[in-house]
Amino acid sequence: MAKKVRTPAPPKRVQAPQKRETRKAAGVPTRPPWFYAAIGAGAVALVAAIVLGVILVRDNAGSSSKSQANVASYNRLPGIRKTKAPWPPEYEFLADRLLPLGLTPLPREAVNTHYHSHLDIFVDGKKVKVPALIGINVGAQYLTELHTHDTRGVIHIESPKANDHFTLGQFVAEWAVFLNRRCIGAYCNGLKWYVNGKQQTGNPQKYTLEPHDEIAIVVGKPPATIPKSYQFLAGE
């Protein structure tokens, strides 16, 4: 008997490949919604951090530009004199010194901050005159927050900003006189300095002027008495 031949099963229908549009091409998100929410929140936080950083840098620059200034640079400003006294006010380069010193040309006196300090300078026991009109440029018609009106050595601290503070170094550099912990002008023979009769240490440039201070800078032979106070005029 001949062997019966089995008829093979018909082939399975295979669906022809179709070109499928991807989710990305169709504009359908390919990641879960929480992923995009996290990215958005991170971007907002980054922008907020940048804005906050800019504000802090701006505010810190404005509030501490004077206190953070490199006082050593004061002595390299235009017009600074490392000479013997007398030292008249220096106006030729005054405008060039103001910005590095954190001082401002003002059209008139301001009183939101208003107080006075006094400066004495002694060289070999003799008083050196602190001249009038330091920080007052009559020809250019402006004055600064630190100035003198007469030869008494009274420093007027007058600023349009409330609770403003200034240093002895700012005033002396505005005057255009060299000052550091060793020298004032050309005098470098054992400089000592005092506030209200008490000897101080460190750099006098960094000292912050306070109301009714009596500041004495002494080089060489000291005077018979180091002043402890000064008799300010009524209202000063």
C-alpha positions as CSV (number, residue, x, y, z in Angstrom):
1,M,0.0,0.0,0.0
2,A,1.3,3.4,-0.9
3,K,2.1,5.8,1.9
4,K,-0.5,8.6,2.1
5,V,1.1,12.0,1.6
6,R,0.0,14.6,4.2
7,T,-1.0,17.9,2.8
8,P,1.0,20.6,4.5
9,A,-1.0,23.2,6.6
10,P,-1.4,26.5,4.9
11,P,1.1,29.1,6.0
12,K,0.1,31.6,8.7
13,R,-0.8,35.0,7.4
14,V,1.9,37.4,8.4
15,Q,0.9,41.0,8.6
16,A,2.9,43.1,6.3
17,P,5.2,45.5,8.2
18,Q,3.7,49.0,8.5
19,K,5.5,52.3,9.0
20,R,4.7,53.3,12.4
21,E,4.9,57.0,13.5
22,T,7.0,57.2,16.7
23,R,5.6,58.8,19.8
24,K,8.3,61.4,19.7
25,A,7.5,62.3,16.1
26,A,3.8,62.5,16.9
27,G,4.5,64.9,19.7
28,V,3.5,62.5,22.4
29,P,5.6,62.6,25.5
30,T,7.9,59.6,25.8
31,R,8.5,60.0,29.5
32,P,6.1,59.9,32.5
33,P,4.5,63.2,33.5
34,W,6.3,63.4,36.8
35,F,9.6,63.6,35.0
36,Y,8.6,66.8,33.2
37,A,7.2,68.2,36.4
38,A,10.5,67.6,38.2
39,I,12.4,69.3,35.4
40,G,10.1,72.4,35.5
41,A,10.5,72.7,39.3
42,G,14.3,72.4,39.0
43,A,14.4,75.2,36.4
44,V,12.2,77.5,38.6
45,A,14.5,76.8,41.6
46,L,17.6,77.5,39.5
47,V,16.2,80.9,38.2
48,A,15.2,81.8,41.8
49,A,18.7,81.0,43.1
50,I,20.3,83.1,40.3
51,V,18.1,86.1,41.1
52,L,18.7,85.8,44.8
53,G,22.5,85.5,44.2
54,V,22.5,88.7,42.1
55,I,20.5,90.6,44.8
56,L,22.9,89.5,47.5
57,V,26.0,90.4,45.6
58,R,24.5,93.8,44.7
59,D,23.5,94.5,48.3
60,N,26.7,93.3,49.8
61,A,28.7,95.4,47.3
62,G,26.8,98.5,48.3
63,S,26.8,97.9,52.0
64,S,30.4,96.8,52.5
65,S,32.4,98.3,49.7
66,K,34.2,100.6,52.1
67,S,34.8,98.1,54.8
68,Q,36.1,95.5,52.4
69,A,38.4,97.9,50.5
70,N,42.1,97.1,50.4
71,V,43.5,100.0,52.4
72,A,46.9,99.3,51.1
73,S,45.7,100.5,47.7
74,Y,44.8,103.9,49.2
75,N,48.5,104.8,49.2
76,R,48.7,104.1,45.4
77,L,45.9,106.5,44.5
78,P,46.7,109.6,42.4
79,G,48.0,112.6,44.3
80,I,49.0,110.7,47.5
81,R,52.0,112.4,49.1
82,K,54.7,110.7,51.1
83,T,56.3,114.1,51.9
84,K,57.0,116.2,55.0
85,A,54.2,118.5,56.3
86,P,52.5,120.8,55.7
87,W,50.0,119.0,53.6
88,P,47.4,121.4,52.0
89,P,44.2,119.9,50.6
90,E,44.9,118.2,47.2
91,Y,42.3,118.9,44.6
92,E,44.0,118.1,41.3
93,F,43.4,114.3,41.6
94,L,40.7,114.4,44.3
95,A,37.9,113.3,41.9
96,D,40.1,110.3,40.8
97,R,40.4,109.2,44.5
98,L,36.8,109.4,45.5
99,L,35.3,106.3,43.9
100,P,38.1,104.0,45.1
101,L,37.7,105.5,48.6
102,G,33.9,104.9,48.6
103,L,33.3,108.6,48.8
104,T,30.7,110.6,46.8
105,P,30.8,114.2,45.4
106,L,27.7,115.9,47.0
107,P,26.1,119.2,46.0
108,R,25.4,120.0,49.7
109,E,25.9,118.7,53.2
110,A,23.7,115.8,54.2
111,V,22.6,114.9,57.7
112,N,21.0,111.4,57.7
113,T,24.4,110.4,59.2
114,H,25.9,113.4,61.0
115,Y,28.6,113.4,63.7
116,H,32.2,114.7,64.3
117,S,35.6,113.3,65.2
118,H,38.8,115.1,66.0
119,L,42.3,114.4,64.6
120,D,45.6,115.5,66.1
121,I,49.0,114.8,64.5
122,F,52.3,115.2,66.3
123,V,55.8,115.0,64.8
124,D,58.6,115.1,67.4
125,G,56.2,116.7,69.9
126,K,55.0,119.4,67.5
127,K,51.5,119.6,66.2
128,V,50.9,119.3,62.5
129,K,48.0,121.4,61.2
130,V,45.0,119.6,59.7
131,P,43.9,122.2,57.1
132,A,40.5,123.5,56.3
133,L,38.5,122.4,53.2
134,I,39.7,118.8,53.1
135,G,37.0,117.1,51.0
136,I,35.5,120.4,49.9
137,N,36.3,121.4,46.4
138,V,35.1,125.0,46.2
139,G,36.1,125.4,42.5
140,A,34.1,122.3,41.4
141,Q,31.3,123.1,43.9
142,Y,31.0,119.8,45.7
143,L,32.0,118.2,49.0
144,T,32.1,114.7,50.3
145,E,30.9,112.8,53.3
146,L,34.2,113.5,55.0
147,H,35.4,117.1,55.2
148,T,36.9,119.9,57.3
149,H,35.6,123.4,57.5
150,D,38.5,125.0,59.5
151,T,42.0,124.2,60.9
152,R,40.8,122.8,64.3
153,G,41.2,119.2,63.1
154,V,37.4,118.5,63.4
155,I,36.3,115.9,60.8
156,H,32.7,116.3,59.7
157,I,31.1,113.0,58.9
158,E,27.9,113.8,57.0
159,S,26.2,111.3,54.7
160,P,22.8,111.1,52.9
161,K,22.7,107.4,54.0
162,A,21.6,106.6,57.5
163,N,24.0,104.8,59.8
164,D,26.9,105.3,57.4
165,H,30.4,104.6,58.6
166,F,33.9,105.8,57.4
167,T,37.4,105.1,58.3
168,L,40.4,107.2,59.2
169,G,42.2,105.8,56.2
170,Q,39.5,107.2,53.9
171,F,39.8,110.6,55.3
172,V,43.6,110.8,55.2
173,A,43.7,109.4,51.6
174,E,41.1,112.0,50.6
175,W,43.5,114.5,52.1
176,A,46.1,112.9,49.9
177,V,48.5,112.0,52.7
178,F,50.3,108.6,52.9
179,L,49.3,106.6,55.9
180,N,49.9,103.0,57.1
181,R,50.9,101.4,60.4
182,R,54.5,102.7,60.1
183,C,54.3,106.1,58.5
184,I,52.3,109.3,57.9
185,G,53.6,111.3,55.0
186,A,57.4,111.1,55.1
187,Y,57.5,110.5,58.9
188,C,58.2,106.8,59.7
189,N,60.0,107.1,63.1
190,G,58.0,104.8,65.3
191,L,54.4,105.8,64.5
192,K,52.0,105.3,67.4
193,W,48.3,106.2,67.5
194,Y,45.7,106.7,70.2
195,V,42.0,106.9,70.5
196,N,40.7,108.9,73.5
197,G,44.1,108.7,75.1
198,K,44.5,104.9,74.7
199,Q,47.2,103.5,72.5
200,Q,45.9,101.3,69.7
201,T,47.4,98.5,67.7
202,G,47.0,97.5,64.1
203,N,46.6,99.7,61.1
204,P,45.2,103.2,61.7
205,Q,43.8,103.2,58.2
206,K,41.2,100.7,59.2
207,Y,39.9,102.5,62.2
208,T,36.2,103.5,62.0
209,L,35.5,107.0,63.0
210,E,33.0,107.3,65.9
211,P,31.2,110.3,67.3
212,H,33.4,112.7,69.4
213,D,36.5,110.5,68.9
214,E,39.8,112.2,69.8
215,I,42.4,110.5,67.6
216,A,46.1,111.3,67.9
217,I,48.8,110.1,65.5
218,V,52.3,110.5,67.1
219,V,55.6,110.1,65.3
220,G,59.0,110.4,66.9
221,K,59.2,112.3,70.2
222,P,55.7,112.3,71.8
223,P,54.1,115.5,73.1
224,A,54.1,116.1,76.8
225,T,50.5,114.9,77.0
226,I,48.5,112.6,74.7
227,P,45.1,114.2,74.4
228,K,42.2,112.1,75.8
229,S,39.3,114.3,74.5
230,Y,38.5,117.3,72.5
231,Q,36.1,120.2,73.3
232,F,33.8,120.3,70.4
233,L,31.7,123.3,69.7
234,A,28.0,123.4,70.7
235,G,26.1,121.2,68.4
236,E,29.1,119.3,67.0
